């Protein structure tokens, strides 16, 4: 495995950061989780845009341009023998001293790791997940904005611990007003009478790249999709519910807080979205070993 670290490609044993890096000392930094399928990176520009937005929000200067970052990422993939997998792109505030002032950090550090991905077992996609609502609320927008994909995930980790303690796969996090925000690493959607609903980003969710893909796919399939404030009640009485994330992709939810969703099986809209998602990600994206950039699937030939 070759890891990109500040301009160098290093083995796992050599890819090390300082104990004075503020990413470690304070969680001061940002990241992206990116998927590649079939030799193509999924929604690379969207990930770059979100990374740069996160950086701007926390006043972090990324020490390279978007074009340079994309090239570093594609080169990391070329240095590793993988066609499908997961990329972790991290930008830390860099090396400072033991005070939290970021002015002491001269230069941000950039880390790019490409790896195989361990997904939920296939069974979860067929039967759906059990989730619970947790007591830990999603970060307030008045603190670190939840739209920033920061290295500070302790709040979400506390929520995940609650899920683990309940034997649930995921924890549904509410915002301070009690409306749905998202799960610990996934956005949430419900389907009611043929319409898909998801909380707006302003409710405290991350603007998920997979979430964005679901909007594209729903439009293509002509399934109505809307952003709306949602409560736990909306989940309990939904016909269908599913989660989306880079790691999880599109995964059905079977049960929330002991209420069985719909008839307890992945619903028709969920299955259509899941199928279209799997087709789309294999056929689109930025190739890293040559080939044309494809951002929309080729239209199917009539009669083909
Ligand atoms: N909400 C939160 C809080 C997230 O961290 C998502 C939603 C889904 O966004 P994307 O862009 O992935 O569709 C995330 C994504 C991990 C891991 O290691 C976490 C994420 C992505 C990949 C891996 O648990 N977070």
Boltz pocket constraint, residues with backbone or C-beta under 6 A from the ligand:
constraints:
  - pocket:
      binder: B
      contacts: [[A, 33], [A, 34], [A, 146], [A, 156], [A, 182], [A, 183], [A, 184], [A, 185], [A, 186], [A, 187], [A, 205], [A, 206], [A, 207], [A, 208], [A, 209], [A, 210], [A, 211], [A, 244], [A, 245], [A, 246], [A, 247]]
      max_distance: 6.0
